[in-house]
Amino acid sequence: MRVAIALLLGTSLALSACGKGTSQDVTAPASTGGVDAARIIAAKPAEWLSTGRTYDEQRFSPLSAINQDTVGKLGLAWSADMDTNRGQEATPLFIDGTLYVSTAWSMVKAYDAHSGKLLWSYDPEVPRDTLVKACCDAVNRGVAAWGDKIFVGTLDGRLIAIDRKSGKPVWSKVTLDQTKNYTITGAPRVVNGMVVIGNGGAEFGARGYVAAYDADTGIEKWKFYTVPAQPGTEKEPDYLKKAAATWYGEWWKQGGGGTVWDAMAYDPELDLLYIGVGNGSPWNQAYRSDGKGDNLYLSSIVAVHAKTGEYAWHYQTTPGDSWDFTATQHIMLADMEMGGQKKKVLMQAPKNGFFYVLDRTNGKLLSAKNFVPVNWASGIDMKTGRPIENPEARYYKTGKPFIGSPGATGAHSWHPMAFDPKSQTVFIPANLAAFPYIPEKGWKANKLGFNVGVDIAAAAMPADKTVRDAAMKATTGALIAWDPIAQKEKWRVSYKGPWNGGLLATGGDLVFQGTATGDFNAYATKDGRKLWSFPAQTGIVAAPISYELDGQQYVAVMAGWGGVWALAPGILSDKSGPSRNISRLLVFKLDGKGALPAPPPHSAMPLDPPPSTASAADIAAGGARFGRYCSTCHGDAAVGGSIVPDLRRSAALNDRGTWQMIVHDGALKDNGMVSFASIFSAKEIEDIRAYVIHRANEDKTLESKPNAR
């Protein structure tokens, strides 16, 4: 079955080939040195005060000294090494001569933006065993600023206010139930003097919400749930009563999902905060909601009144989501001419592969077209706003595997887009990667591991060169320039693999993007010509910014390979080439003369496992457990990515006692590898070792063949 699934996967992909300022008065003067609404809205070209630069999240810098004529002279001004080797996904902020960045494990650093001198560093000391609650690495996507403070959400669920000058914590607020499987990886936003933050955990049994906290005190001001509670247990507002009618069964037992783990945007004139809502818990709707219902407000764009947190409107991109098609991807706002009328629009390219343009005043769908090949739906019905589904996509109804394109990593994942208002072009970092959705009979939730309701182990990549080559060939990525008015592609840059970095558009008619291959590139806005490139020595997944200091324009980006693609897809993790994590902040300017040190040699432990002597039944049992509980971090079919140990090459394979100490006793919990004794017996843990030994021997045999992968 695995060979058949993998062949289908390859075929499908080939076919798809500082004031306290709480006022929202835009005319009010900004406090000296402080960040407030007026300053963010007015947004001087030199500044980058919020994660998307401005509340509309366009990620466009008007600066133009670095342009198509001068970009060839761009060089490294300075770099700063990070003290963590996990994925780096943060967007820096530039405020009054200082760069503020968050790193993996939710640490925050401040640098002199001219010289690169480290001004301060703050470590919230996130317990490393929190990693078992995180689907996709120990990442953090950035900080927020208000008044004289910087705000960061931590992986273990705290929201922390830090004094911008000293780096000392001012207040800390636990925003979630830390006994449950919640995390925070997204960047906060600050509106109306309130810090807004969501959370993640929909693969682990969470009930999603977003909440706002007073920027001065940390006191909670409002909370907005995205999924209704168990009937009769809470007094719920009308919007959740409406949602409850779209849910069935006992959805509350697994929380329902719907976590708001990333995207937000804000319109200060309408005082509407737009949030992107995530997938269901579990993915498989048969187990989540008896296989029916729209399950509001999963996979939806929701507008709430920012001052009060009250519901305004919603648009659901994927009703009854069963494919991890979150709508938490980047949300952008713009005013555009459409059909002869000027429209206040909201734009999003969520995981499901369609590009949506909505009227942001009321949530009305204006247009929607697929920006990559899609096979789960044939289009969007403009009368109803609903997708025209392919019945085969509902794998839990057919009982058959469905090779979905796009897959669970999305046609577009969290990596930020950018918008050039001059050319009215959206730039999308796209993934072209399918995923095999296989219904799992008799699935039951557990307190550890990926609780998604699909059989991940059944689709593990086989040790078959033909199958692997087909899957590798079909898995690619692209930078797509998209016309949101005509809903069509203008141009594209094709990449070897997925998971390329977020984007920056500039007034110099340039688009900047890092890649999974370890390059940092500049392209012409009009036609996508590559005009400049810098070898960063590591994959770049974060989005760049641009700022100006003392009359000099700079471009800055966090470099450091990581995230789910560097962990879970097995051999596909290295589609763009063997990448490693070298975490740095890179800052460029014209005529920059800086240089990076020589990269360390690329080395891997030998593939030299002990003999495979376990029974076929024990290996199969171990494989089933590995697929569900281990592959998210240690890779499909036990083929590890580059930021965690490849278990096939681990010395622990040679000793049952050492393996038990790690997996059963939690000897490495301070590295993020917790004990699984609460759900596995010693025999079951030994079966997992037997499976990894078996897989290592399969791959050793395969690699010994000529031209083998």
LUMGUVO-942628 format. One line per 10 residues: number of its first residue (from 1); for each residue x, y, z of C-alpha. Coordinates in steps of 0.2 Angstrom, whole numbers, always signed. Layout:
// residues N
NUM) X,Y,Z  ...
//
This chain:
// residues 709
1) +0,+0,+0  +14,+12,+4  +22,+10,-13  +5,+13,-21  +2,+29,-11  +20,+35,-14  +18,+32,-33  +1,+41,-33  +9,+56,-23  +22,+58,-36
11) +10,+57,-50  -2,+69,-42  +12,+82,-39  +19,+80,-57  +2,+84,-63  +0,+99,-52  +17,+103,-57  +34,+282,+119  +18,+286,+124  +5,+276,+132
21) -5,+281,+117  -22,+272,+117  -30,+284,+106  -34,+279,+88  -34,+298,+83  -23,+297,+67  -20,+316,+69  -13,+315,+86  +6,+318,+87  +17,+303,+92
31) +26,+304,+109  +44,+307,+108  +53,+290,+106  +36,+281,+109  +26,+269,+97  +8,+273,+96  -6,+271,+83  -3,+288,+75  +15,+283,+72  +11,+266,+65
41) -2,+273,+53  +9,+287,+47  +24,+275,+45  +39,+285,+39  +48,+276,+25  +63,+274,+36  +54,+264,+49  +47,+247,+52  +37,+248,+68  +25,+233,+66
51) +28,+215,+59  +20,+219,+42  +27,+237,+43  +10,+245,+44  -7,+239,+50  -12,+234,+33  +2,+221,+33  +7,+225,+15  +26,+222,+19  +30,+236,+6
61) +45,+248,+10  +44,+265,+0  +63,+266,+1  +71,+267,-16  +90,+270,-14  +92,+252,-17  +85,+249,-34  +87,+240,-50  +101,+251,-55  +111,+250,-38
71) +106,+233,-31  +122,+225,-39  +132,+235,-26  +123,+228,-12  +134,+220,+1  +134,+213,+19  +135,+227,+31  +135,+216,+47  +129,+200,+54  +125,+193,+71
81) +125,+175,+76  +111,+168,+86  +113,+157,+101  +100,+144,+95  +101,+132,+80  +82,+130,+78  +72,+138,+64  +72,+157,+63  +55,+164,+56  +55,+182,+64
91) +52,+198,+55  +63,+212,+64  +57,+229,+69  +67,+245,+67  +63,+258,+79  +74,+274,+83  +90,+267,+77  +88,+249,+85  +83,+232,+77  +73,+221,+88
101) +72,+202,+84  +65,+187,+92  +73,+170,+89  +69,+152,+91  +64,+148,+109  +55,+165,+110  +71,+175,+115  +72,+193,+111  +88,+203,+106  +91,+222,+102
111) +105,+228,+90  +112,+244,+85  +105,+245,+68  +121,+254,+61  +135,+244,+69  +127,+227,+74  +132,+229,+92  +121,+219,+103  +112,+231,+115  +103,+218,+126
121) +97,+200,+125  +82,+193,+135  +78,+174,+137  +61,+170,+144  +68,+153,+148  +55,+142,+140  +55,+125,+146  +62,+114,+133  +50,+100,+136  +37,+112,+129
131) +43,+107,+112  +32,+91,+112  +17,+103,+111  +23,+111,+96  +19,+105,+78  +32,+114,+69  +48,+118,+78  +52,+130,+92  +50,+145,+81  +44,+163,+84
141) +38,+175,+71  +42,+192,+79  +39,+205,+92  +27,+220,+93  +30,+238,+100  +20,+250,+109  +25,+265,+120  +42,+261,+127  +39,+242,+127  +43,+227,+116
151) +31,+212,+117  +34,+194,+114  +23,+178,+115  +33,+163,+121  +31,+145,+116  +24,+140,+133  +10,+153,+132  +16,+169,+141  +14,+186,+134  +29,+197,+140
161) +32,+216,+140  +50,+221,+139  +57,+238,+142  +64,+244,+125  +79,+252,+132  +85,+240,+145  +79,+223,+139  +71,+220,+157  +54,+212,+158  +40,+224,+164
171) +26,+212,+165  +22,+194,+161  +5,+186,+158  +1,+168,+156  -12,+168,+141  -17,+150,+141  -19,+134,+151  -2,+127,+152  -8,+110,+157  -15,+108,+139
181) -6,+107,+123  -6,+125,+118  +9,+135,+111  +12,+153,+104  +23,+155,+89  +15,+171,+81  +19,+189,+82  +8,+200,+93  -1,+215,+86  -5,+231,+96
191) -21,+241,+93  -30,+253,+104  -17,+251,+117  -20,+232,+118  -8,+218,+114  -17,+205,+104  -11,+187,+103  -18,+170,+98  -10,+153,+100  -7,+136,+92
201) -11,+118,+96  -25,+112,+84  -16,+96,+81  -15,+92,+99  -33,+95,+105  -34,+114,+108  -49,+126,+107  -44,+141,+98  -46,+159,+103  -38,+176,+102
211) -36,+188,+117  -31,+206,+120  -21,+213,+135  -18,+230,+141  -1,+236,+135  +3,+244,+151  -3,+231,+164  -6,+215,+155  -24,+214,+161  -35,+204,+149
221) -47,+216,+140  -57,+204,+129  -56,+186,+123  -64,+179,+106  -66,+161,+105  -67,+153,+87  -75,+137,+92  -91,+134,+103  -89,+126,+120  -98,+110,+125
231) -117,+114,+125  -123,+120,+142  -106,+124,+150  -104,+142,+145  -115,+157,+142  -110,+160,+124  -113,+176,+113  -124,+175,+97  -109,+171,+85  -105,+156,+95
241) -123,+150,+96  -123,+151,+77  -107,+142,+76  -114,+128,+87  -127,+124,+74  -113,+119,+62  -105,+106,+74  -110,+88,+77  -105,+74,+89  -94,+78,+104
251) -82,+90,+96  -77,+98,+112  -68,+83,+118  -54,+87,+107  -57,+106,+108  -62,+108,+90  -46,+117,+85  -48,+134,+76  -32,+141,+84  -27,+159,+78
261) -8,+155,+77  -2,+168,+65  -11,+181,+53  -19,+197,+59  -22,+214,+51  -31,+230,+57  -41,+244,+49  -40,+259,+60  -54,+268,+51  -66,+253,+53
271) -58,+248,+69  -59,+230,+63  -46,+217,+67  -45,+203,+55  -39,+186,+61  -35,+170,+52  -42,+154,+60  -34,+137,+59  -39,+119,+56  -50,+107,+65
281) -45,+96,+79  -43,+82,+73  -41,+85,+55  -53,+71,+50  -70,+78,+51  -77,+60,+54  -69,+60,+71  -71,+78,+75  -90,+82,+70  -98,+65,+64
291) -92,+69,+46  -104,+84,+44  -106,+102,+46  -97,+118,+41  -89,+119,+59  -88,+137,+61  -76,+146,+62  -63,+134,+57  -52,+139,+42  -61,+156,+41
301) -56,+175,+40  -65,+183,+55  -67,+202,+58  -69,+208,+76  -72,+225,+83  -55,+229,+90  -60,+239,+105  -72,+226,+112  -68,+209,+103  -86,+208,+97
311) -89,+198,+81  -92,+208,+65  -92,+196,+51  -83,+180,+44  -79,+171,+28  -75,+153,+28  -62,+148,+15  -64,+129,+18  -81,+123,+26  -79,+107,+36
321) -60,+107,+33  -52,+90,+34  -35,+93,+25  -27,+106,+37  -32,+120,+26  -29,+134,+38  -34,+152,+35  -20,+158,+46  -9,+163,+32  -4,+181,+29
331) -19,+193,+28  -16,+210,+18  -27,+225,+16  -28,+237,+2  -39,+250,-7  -40,+245,-25  -51,+249,-41  -62,+234,-45  -76,+235,-58  -75,+253,-59
341) -77,+256,-41  -64,+259,-27  -65,+245,-15  -58,+242,+3  -52,+224,+1  -44,+211,+11  -33,+198,+2  -27,+181,+7  -19,+166,-1  -22,+152,+12
351) -16,+134,+12  -31,+128,+1  -23,+135,-15  -36,+149,-19  -32,+168,-19  -47,+177,-11  -52,+195,-12  -65,+201,+0  -74,+217,+4  -66,+220,+21
361) -81,+231,+27  -93,+216,+26  -84,+200,+22  -92,+199,+4  -82,+188,-8  -77,+199,-23  -66,+186,-32  -57,+169,-30  -45,+159,-41  -33,+146,-38
371) -15,+152,-39  -8,+134,-40  -15,+118,-47  -29,+112,-35  -38,+95,-35  -49,+95,-20  -60,+108,-28  -64,+113,-45  -67,+132,-41  -76,+143,-30
381) -95,+146,-32  -97,+165,-33  -115,+164,-28  -113,+155,-12  -94,+158,-9  -91,+140,-6  -79,+128,-14  -85,+116,-28  -78,+101,-20  -71,+85,-28
391) -81,+71,-18  -66,+60,-18  -57,+73,-7  -68,+68,+8  -57,+53,+11  -66,+48,+27  -82,+46,+17  -75,+36,+3  -64,+26,+14  -50,+28,+1
401) -34,+37,+1  -34,+54,-7  -18,+62,-13  -22,+80,-10  -15,+95,-20  -11,+106,-11  -6,+96,+4  -5,+99,+22  +10,+111,+21  -1,+122,+10
411) +0,+130,-7  +5,+144,+4  +10,+142,+22  +15,+155,+35  +28,+164,+25  +23,+182,+22  +18,+188,+5  +21,+206,+0  +11,+219,-10  +18,+232,-22
421) +4,+246,-22  +12,+254,-37  +10,+239,-49  -5,+232,-39  +5,+215,-38  +5,+202,-24  +20,+191,-22  +17,+174,-15  +29,+161,-9  +21,+146,-15
431) +23,+127,-12  +19,+114,-24  +18,+98,-14  +4,+85,-11  +0,+75,+4  -8,+58,+6  -24,+59,+17  -28,+41,+22  -42,+37,+34  -37,+28,+50
441) -50,+16,+56  -53,+15,+75  -43,+31,+78  -43,+38,+96  -35,+53,+103  -20,+52,+115  -12,+65,+126  +4,+65,+117  +8,+65,+98  -1,+71,+83
451) -20,+69,+85  -26,+72,+67  -36,+56,+63  -27,+51,+47  -15,+36,+45  +2,+45,+43  +12,+28,+45  +2,+20,+30  +9,+33,+18  +27,+32,+24
461) +40,+34,+9  +46,+16,+4  +64,+12,+1  +61,+12,-18  +71,+23,-29  +58,+24,-43  +45,+30,-30  +57,+42,-21  +63,+50,-37  +45,+53,-43
471) +40,+61,-27  +56,+72,-27  +54,+77,-45  +36,+82,-42  +39,+92,-26  +44,+110,-30  +41,+128,-25  +39,+145,-33  +38,+164,-31  +22,+169,-40
481) +18,+187,-45  -1,+188,-44  -13,+201,-51  -26,+202,-38  -38,+212,-49  -38,+201,-64  -34,+186,-53  -20,+179,-64  -2,+176,-63  +10,+189,-70
491) +26,+179,-69  +34,+166,-58  +52,+161,-52  +52,+142,-51  +62,+134,-36  +70,+117,-34  +59,+114,-18  +46,+121,-7  +48,+131,+9  +56,+147,+3
501) +56,+163,+13  +44,+177,+16  +44,+192,+5  +48,+211,+4  +43,+223,-9  +51,+240,-11  +50,+257,-19  +65,+252,-29  +55,+241,-39  +63,+226,-31
511) +56,+210,-22  +68,+202,-9  +67,+183,-4  +77,+170,+4  +77,+152,-2  +78,+135,+5  +94,+133,-5  +102,+146,+6  +102,+161,-6  +95,+179,-3
521) +89,+186,-19  +83,+202,-26  +71,+201,-41  +64,+214,-53  +46,+218,-48  +40,+219,-66  +46,+203,-73  +55,+193,-60  +73,+194,-67  +85,+190,-54
531) +96,+205,-51  +107,+201,-36  +110,+186,-25  +120,+182,-8  +125,+165,-2  +118,+164,+16  +125,+147,+20  +108,+141,+27  +90,+141,+21  +80,+157,+24
541) +62,+155,+28  +59,+172,+37  +54,+188,+28  +66,+203,+26  +63,+221,+30  +71,+238,+24  +75,+253,+35  +85,+269,+33  +97,+276,+45  +108,+291,+43
551) +103,+293,+25  +108,+275,+21  +95,+261,+16  +97,+244,+24  +89,+227,+21  +89,+215,+35  +83,+196,+36  +84,+182,+49  +92,+167,+42  +91,+150,+49
561) +83,+134,+41  +69,+127,+51  +50,+124,+53  +40,+109,+49  +48,+106,+31  +65,+104,+40  +57,+91,+51  +43,+80,+45  +44,+76,+26  +58,+64,+27
571) +68,+63,+11  +58,+78,+4  +66,+89,+18  +81,+90,+7  +73,+93,-9  +82,+110,-11  +98,+102,-6  +105,+97,+10  +102,+112,+21  +108,+115,+39
581) +104,+128,+52  +116,+142,+54  +106,+155,+63  +110,+173,+60  +103,+191,+57  +110,+197,+41  +110,+216,+37  +115,+223,+20  +118,+240,+12  +125,+247,-4
591) +144,+245,-4  +144,+234,+11  +160,+226,+14  +156,+213,+27  +159,+194,+25  +153,+178,+33  +165,+166,+41  +168,+150,+31  +153,+138,+34  +157,+122,+44
601) +159,+106,+34  +143,+97,+29  +145,+80,+38  +133,+67,+43  +135,+52,+54  +137,+36,+44  +122,+25,+41  +128,+9,+50  +114,+2,+60  +114,-15,+69
611) +106,-30,+60  +87,-30,+59  +82,-45,+69  +64,-41,+75  +49,-50,+69  +39,-42,+55  +24,-40,+67  +35,-30,+79  +42,-19,+65  +25,-15,+59
621) +19,-11,+76  +34,+1,+79  +31,+9,+62  +13,+13,+66  +18,+21,+82  +33,+30,+74  +22,+37,+60  +9,+45,+73  +20,+50,+87  +38,+52,+81
631) +38,+57,+62  +32,+75,+65  +50,+79,+73  +60,+64,+67  +54,+63,+49  +43,+52,+38  +50,+35,+37  +63,+39,+50  +73,+50,+38  +77,+65,+49
641) +78,+83,+43  +93,+93,+47  +89,+101,+64  +86,+86,+74  +95,+69,+75  +93,+57,+61  +88,+42,+71  +94,+30,+58  +111,+36,+62  +109,+37,+81
651) +121,+27,+92  +106,+24,+103  +100,+11,+90  +114,-1,+96  +108,-1,+114  +91,-5,+120  +95,+2,+137  +100,+19,+130  +85,+19,+119  +74,+16,+134
661) +82,+29,+144  +78,+42,+131  +61,+37,+125  +54,+30,+141  +64,+39,+155  +65,+56,+146  +84,+57,+148  +84,+71,+135  +69,+81,+140  +79,+97,+142
671) +83,+95,+124  +64,+94,+120  +64,+75,+119  +51,+71,+133  +47,+54,+141  +33,+44,+132  +31,+32,+146  +14,+39,+150  +7,+31,+133  +20,+18,+128
681) +26,+2,+137  +44,-3,+137  +39,-16,+124  +31,-4,+113  +46,+8,+114  +57,-7,+109  +46,-10,+94  +49,+8,+88  +68,+5,+89  +65,-11,+79
691) +56,-1,+66  +70,+12,+65  +83,-1,+64  +74,-10,+50  +72,+7,+40  +90,+11,+42  +95,-6,+35  +83,-3,+20  +91,+13,+16  +109,+7,+19
701) +105,-7,+6  +97,+6,-6  +111,+18,-5  +123,+4,-9  +115,+2,-26  +122,+13,-41  +113,+30,-43  +102,+26,-28  +95,+40,-17
//
